[in-house]
Amino acid sequence: MSLRALRRAGAATIVAAGMLTGLAVGTGTAAAETVEVPMDRCWGVSPYILDQPYAPARLFSWQTEPGRTQLQMPDVSSLWFFAGGYQTDVKLDWHNVDTGDSGTLYDTATVAYPGGDVVTFDLNSGPGAVEFTVSAVNSIPLWSIPTTSCGGVVDVA
């Protein structure tokens, strides 16, 4: 059998195995839908000063279970990725307007090249419209610079 024929046979086996796995695994519930959650834009100077501004304007949300959602803020990056980027300490204050519950979540990530660390929050607010406010402090070993705050509303089912 030629090398080309072996490759085709191997590829066909992998595709068939993938289809069977998909059929077996696909019997559960569908994957959660990712929703873009707009917010007013936060502004902050990078601690490297000569860099892109820290300016996220949206979060992404997906339900993990009833009353609980994951929120991610992937839209920040630094031109100083070759130096390791900088640290961002992010705070998310939330208030469920339907139930009155509220809380604060924190996450730390490295801001470097796009596609690197992403700030993630596990929001266990219960179902309802949840107002949130995000603020951050961006740091390098020499100093830290706070950002303005921004916010929006996420609907949690």
C-alpha positions in Angstrom: 0.0 0.0 0.0 1.4 3.4 -0.9 2.0 6.2 1.6 -0.8 8.2 0.1 -3.3 5.3 0.6 -2.1 4.8 4.2 -2.7 8.5 4.9 -6.2 8.4 3.4 -7.1 5.2 5.3 -5.8 6.8 8.6 -7.7 10.0 7.9 -10.9 8.1 7.2 -10.4 6.1 10.5 -9.9 9.4 12.4 -13.0 11.0 10.8 -15.1 7.9 11.5 -13.9 7.7 15.1 -14.7 11.4 15.6 -18.2 11.0 14.2 -18.9 8.1 16.5 -17.6 10.0 19.5 -19.7 13.0 18.5 -22.8 10.8 18.3 -22.1 9.2 21.7 -21.2 12.5 23.4 -23.9 14.5 21.6 -26.7 12.8 23.4 -26.6 15.3 26.3 -27.7 18.9 26.4 -26.5 21.4 23.9 -23.5 23.6 24.6 -24.2 27.0 26.2 -24.6 29.9 23.8 -22.0 32.7 24.1 -23.6 36.1 24.3 -21.7 39.5 23.9 -22.5 41.8 26.8 -21.9 45.5 25.9 -20.7 47.9 28.5 -19.5 51.5 28.6 -15.8 51.6 27.8 -13.3 51.5 30.7 -10.2 53.6 30.1 -6.8 53.2 31.6 -3.2 53.9 30.8 -0.9 51.0 30.5 1.7 50.9 33.2 4.2 51.0 30.3 2.8 54.4 29.3 3.9 54.0 25.7 1.4 51.2 25.0 -2.1 50.5 23.9 -4.7 51.9 26.4 -6.6 49.5 28.6 -10.0 50.0 27.0 -12.4 47.0 27.2 -16.0 47.7 26.0 -17.6 44.2 26.3 -17.8 41.0 28.2 -18.7 37.5 26.8 -21.2 35.5 28.8 -22.5 31.9 28.8 -24.7 30.0 31.1 -23.1 27.2 33.1 -26.3 26.3 35.0 -29.5 28.0 36.0 -28.7 31.2 37.9 -25.0 31.0 37.1 -23.0 32.4 34.2 -19.3 32.8 33.2 -18.1 36.2 32.1 -14.9 36.9 30.2 -13.1 40.1 29.2 -10.7 39.1 26.3 -10.3 42.5 24.6 -7.2 43.9 26.2 -3.6 43.5 25.1 -0.2 45.1 25.3 2.5 45.9 22.8 5.0 45.0 25.6 4.1 41.2 25.3 7.9 40.5 24.6 8.6 41.9 28.1 5.9 39.7 29.7 3.1 42.2 29.6 1.6 43.6 32.8 -0.7 42.4 35.5 -4.3 43.5 35.7 -6.3 43.1 38.9 -9.9 43.4 38.0 -12.9 43.8 40.3 -16.5 43.2 39.3 -19.3 44.5 41.6 -22.7 43.1 40.7 -26.3 43.6 41.8 -29.2 41.4 40.7 -32.1 43.9 40.3 -34.7 41.2 40.4 -33.7 39.5 43.7 -31.7 42.3 45.4 -28.6 40.0 45.8 -25.2 41.6 45.3 -21.5 40.7 45.5 -18.0 41.4 44.4 -15.7 39.1 42.3 -12.0 39.5 41.6 -9.6 38.1 39.0 -6.0 38.7 38.0 -4.6 38.1 34.6 -1.5 39.0 32.6 -2.2 41.5 29.8 0.1 40.7 26.9 -0.5 39.6 23.3 -4.1 39.1 22.2 -5.2 35.5 23.0 -3.2 35.3 26.2 -4.7 35.4 29.7 -8.3 36.4 29.9 -10.1 37.8 33.0 -12.9 35.4 34.0 -15.6 35.7 36.5 -18.0 32.9 37.7 -21.2 34.9 38.4 -23.5 33.0 40.7 -26.2 35.7 41.0 -29.4 33.7 40.6 -31.7 34.4 37.7 -32.5 38.0 36.7 -31.1 41.2 35.2 -27.7 41.7 36.8 -26.1 45.2 36.7 -22.3 45.1 37.0 -19.4 47.6 37.3 -15.9 46.7 36.4 -12.7 48.4 37.5 -9.0 47.4 37.3 -5.6 48.3 38.6 -2.8 47.6 36.1 0.7 47.0 37.4 4.4 46.4 36.6 7.0 46.1 39.3 7.7 49.8 39.3 4.1 51.2 39.8 0.4 50.6 39.4 -2.2 52.7 37.5 -6.0 52.4 38.2 -8.5 52.5 35.4 -11.9 54.2 35.2 -14.9 52.0 35.9 -17.4 50.8 33.4 -20.5 48.6 33.5 -23.5 47.1 31.9 -26.3 44.6 32.4 -26.2 40.8 31.9 -29.4 38.7 31.8 -28.9 35.5 33.8 -31.5 32.8 33.2 
